[in-house]
Amino acid sequence: GRIATLEALRGRTGQLQLVLLSVKALGREEQRLIVAAVDDHGQPLADDDGAKLLRLPATELPVGLFGEPMPPLTQELERRKGEALTEINQRNLSYFEAEVEKLDAWADDLKVGLENEVKELDKQIKEIRRAAATAPHLEEKVSWQRQQRTLEQKRTQVRRMIFDRQDEIDKQREALIVELEEAMKQTSECLPCFIIEWELT
């Protein structure tokens, strides 16, 4: 079938290169085929026209059209590789941000829960103070005072827990950052597959 975007290239020649880009990051490997193509004037082919050329029926010619790879082809290939690496980096950054957000949300939930517990204890202590102040007998006052002291000790423990949990969260955040930094150490390798010289008739 006819490919409309290639119609303008009829009668033109050029070069096309295919490489396999392998990127290791976040504990996994991703592979992409990168196609770069230029015409005989060194102008890069638009969008995925290079890949479209590969889908056309072809006849092998006995003699090459250019000989050596054209510098514009190398530049176009590097540009496309750069775009692929940038896209992968952006995705990795989104993953990192999502992990940090999860940790922050968990930390906020934990802190709010403990702070609510402190508020509830403050409320109970206030009520006990009121009851102790209006108690008609000494034994009752002493009993209310004991309850108040117990609740105040519990409140002190919960406050201490808030700081302990904050320290724990900070350690977890640091561990997460170190782990993600290690996992995000990106290595890439480019394996040339082939270079062809093309002529579109």
Buried (B, 14 or more C-beta within 10 A) or exposed (E): EEEEEBEEBEEBBBBBBBBEBBBEBBEEEBEBEBBBBBBBEBEBBEEEBBBBBBEEEEEEEEEEEEEEBBEBBBBBBEEBBEEBBEEBBEEBEEBBEEBBEEBEEEBEEBBEEBEEBBEEBEEBBEBBEEBBEEBEEEEEBEBBBEBBEEBBEBBEEBBEBBEEBBEEBEEEBEEBBEEBEEBBEEEBEBEEEEBBBBBBE
